[in-house]
Amino acid sequence: MAVLPILVAPDPRLKTQAQSVEKVDGEIRQLMDDMLETMYAANGIGLAAPQVGVSKRVLVIDVARDDEKPNPIRMANPEIVWASETEQLHEEGCLSLPEQFAEVMRPTAVRVRYLDHENEIREIEADEILGICVQHEMDHLDGTLFVDHLSNLKRNMILRKLQKARRGQPATV
């Protein structure tokens, strides 16, 4: 397993549509394992393949708390087959937008169909933090960042802060 470099916005690769995988084989399983190691090393709870420069519809999630046993979920070609009509506002962050957070409105619960790490079709219903995380990571597969759900003003403020931080300048608003 390997820790992969995580792309940081505004890297244009984060804005591309990821390609479906034909099947979960040894190469995709290795990618999933490397992504999990990368996510854990970065103290994240989710990571999508485009965030590590791989344009494939693959994501990994583990929302277990520090005092709980790890419970990783590996998904290929995930699709939302149902979403609740009710929505909730929740603060989100992203490993590709370090130290930036904002409230995003999303469906309260979703049902997701995907291929697991053994190439078996699975379906889960996800709510609370898992539901938010699944939706957030699936957005990455379509080239959408959480800031794309915000107003232009809020999005631009966050992106300017990131650009200034990358240049080593203090971020001012």
C-alpha positions as CSV (number, residue, x, y, z in Angstrom):
1,M,0.0,0.0,0.0
2,A,1.1,3.6,-0.6
3,V,0.2,7.1,0.5
4,L,-0.7,9.0,-2.7
5,P,-0.4,12.8,-3.2
6,I,-3.8,14.6,-2.8
7,L,-4.6,17.2,-5.4
8,V,-5.5,20.6,-4.0
9,A,-8.0,23.1,-5.6
10,P,-7.9,24.8,-8.1
11,D,-6.1,21.8,-9.8
12,P,-8.1,21.3,-13.0
13,R,-8.1,17.5,-12.6
14,L,-10.5,18.0,-9.8
15,K,-13.1,19.4,-12.2
16,T,-13.2,16.5,-14.6
17,Q,-15.8,13.7,-15.0
18,A,-14.4,10.4,-13.8
19,Q,-14.7,7.2,-16.0
20,S,-16.6,4.1,-14.9
21,V,-14.6,1.0,-14.1
22,E,-15.4,-2.2,-16.1
23,K,-14.9,-4.3,-13.0
24,V,-13.2,-4.3,-9.6
25,D,-10.0,-6.3,-10.3
26,G,-6.6,-6.4,-8.7
27,E,-5.6,-2.9,-10.0
28,I,-8.8,-1.3,-8.7
29,R,-8.5,-3.1,-5.3
30,Q,-4.9,-1.8,-5.0
31,L,-6.1,1.7,-5.8
32,M,-8.8,1.4,-3.2
33,D,-6.3,0.2,-0.6
34,D,-3.9,3.0,-1.5
35,M,-6.7,5.5,-1.2
36,L,-7.7,4.2,2.2
37,E,-4.1,4.5,3.4
38,T,-3.9,8.0,2.0
39,M,-7.2,9.0,3.6
40,Y,-6.2,7.7,7.0
41,A,-2.8,9.4,6.8
42,A,-4.6,12.7,6.0
43,N,-7.1,12.2,8.9
44,G,-10.0,12.2,6.4
45,I,-13.3,10.3,6.4
46,G,-13.6,10.0,2.6
47,L,-11.6,10.2,-0.6
48,A,-12.4,9.9,-4.3
49,A,-10.0,8.7,-7.0
50,P,-10.0,12.1,-8.8
51,Q,-8.5,13.6,-5.6
52,V,-5.4,11.5,-6.1
53,G,-5.2,12.2,-9.8
54,V,-7.0,9.0,-11.0
55,S,-10.0,9.6,-13.2
56,K,-12.0,6.6,-12.2
57,R,-15.4,6.3,-10.4
58,V,-13.9,4.9,-7.2
59,L,-14.2,6.2,-3.7
60,V,-13.4,5.1,-0.1
61,I,-15.1,6.1,3.2
62,D,-14.6,5.4,6.8
63,V,-16.7,7.4,9.3
64,A,-15.7,5.4,12.3
65,R,-14.7,7.6,15.2
66,D,-11.3,7.4,16.8
67,D,-12.6,5.2,19.6
68,E,-14.3,2.8,17.2
69,K,-12.9,-0.1,15.1
70,P,-12.2,1.1,11.5
71,N,-15.1,0.3,9.1
72,P,-13.9,1.1,5.6
73,I,-16.3,1.2,2.7
74,R,-14.9,0.8,-0.9
75,M,-17.1,1.8,-3.8
76,A,-16.8,1.6,-7.5
77,N,-19.3,3.1,-9.9
78,P,-21.6,4.3,-7.1
79,E,-25.0,5.7,-8.1
80,I,-27.7,7.2,-6.0
81,V,-30.9,5.2,-6.6
82,W,-33.0,7.1,-4.0
83,A,-32.7,10.4,-2.1
84,S,-34.9,11.7,0.7
85,E,-37.0,14.7,0.0
86,T,-35.9,16.3,3.3
87,E,-32.6,18.0,3.3
88,Q,-30.2,19.1,6.0
89,L,-27.5,21.7,6.3
90,H,-24.1,20.3,7.5
91,E,-20.6,21.7,7.7
92,E,-18.3,20.1,5.2
93,G,-14.6,20.2,4.6
94,C,-12.4,18.5,2.0
95,L,-8.9,17.1,1.8
96,S,-8.6,18.9,-1.6
97,L,-9.5,22.2,0.1
98,P,-7.4,22.1,3.2
99,E,-8.6,23.9,6.3
100,Q,-11.7,25.3,4.5
101,F,-15.2,24.6,5.7
102,A,-18.7,25.7,4.8
103,E,-22.3,24.6,5.4
104,V,-23.8,22.6,2.5
105,M,-27.5,21.6,2.0
106,R,-27.9,17.9,1.0
107,P,-30.6,15.2,1.1
108,T,-30.9,13.8,4.7
109,A,-30.6,10.2,3.4
110,V,-29.6,8.4,0.2
111,R,-29.6,4.8,-1.1
112,V,-26.5,4.0,-3.1
113,R,-25.8,1.0,-5.4
114,Y,-22.2,0.2,-6.2
115,L,-19.6,-2.5,-6.8
116,D,-17.6,-3.4,-3.7
117,H,-14.0,-4.4,-3.5
118,E,-14.9,-8.0,-4.5
119,N,-16.8,-6.8,-7.6
120,E,-20.2,-7.6,-6.0
121,I,-23.1,-5.3,-6.5
122,R,-24.1,-3.8,-3.1
123,E,-26.7,-1.3,-2.0
124,I,-26.7,0.7,1.2
125,E,-28.9,3.3,2.7
126,A,-26.8,6.1,4.2
127,D,-27.9,8.9,6.5
128,E,-26.2,11.3,9.0
129,I,-22.5,11.6,8.5
130,L,-22.2,8.6,6.2
131,G,-24.9,10.0,3.9
132,I,-23.2,13.4,3.7
133,C,-19.8,11.8,3.1
134,V,-21.1,9.5,0.3
135,Q,-22.8,12.4,-1.4
136,H,-19.7,14.6,-1.0
137,E,-17.3,11.9,-2.4
138,M,-19.7,11.1,-5.3
139,D,-19.7,14.8,-6.2
140,H,-15.9,14.5,-6.8
141,L,-16.6,11.8,-9.4
142,D,-18.5,14.4,-11.4
143,G,-15.9,17.1,-11.0
144,T,-17.9,18.9,-8.3
145,L,-16.4,20.3,-5.1
146,F,-18.4,21.2,-2.0
147,V,-17.7,24.8,-2.7
148,D,-19.6,24.5,-6.0
149,H,-22.8,24.2,-3.8
150,L,-22.1,27.6,-2.3
151,S,-22.9,31.1,-3.5
152,N,-20.3,32.6,-5.9
153,L,-19.2,35.0,-3.1
154,K,-18.5,32.3,-0.6
155,R,-16.9,30.0,-3.1
156,N,-14.6,32.7,-4.4
157,M,-13.6,33.7,-0.9
158,I,-12.5,30.1,-0.1
159,L,-10.7,29.6,-3.4
160,R,-8.8,33.0,-2.9
161,K,-7.8,31.8,0.6
162,L,-6.4,28.6,-0.8
163,Q,-4.5,30.3,-3.6
164,K,-2.9,32.7,-1.1
165,A,-2.0,29.9,1.3
166,R,-0.3,28.1,-1.6
167,R,1.8,31.1,-2.3
168,G,2.7,31.3,1.4
169,Q,0.9,34.7,1.9
170,P,-1.5,35.3,4.8
171,A,-5.1,34.9,3.7
172,T,-7.1,38.0,4.0
173,V,-10.8,38.6,3.2
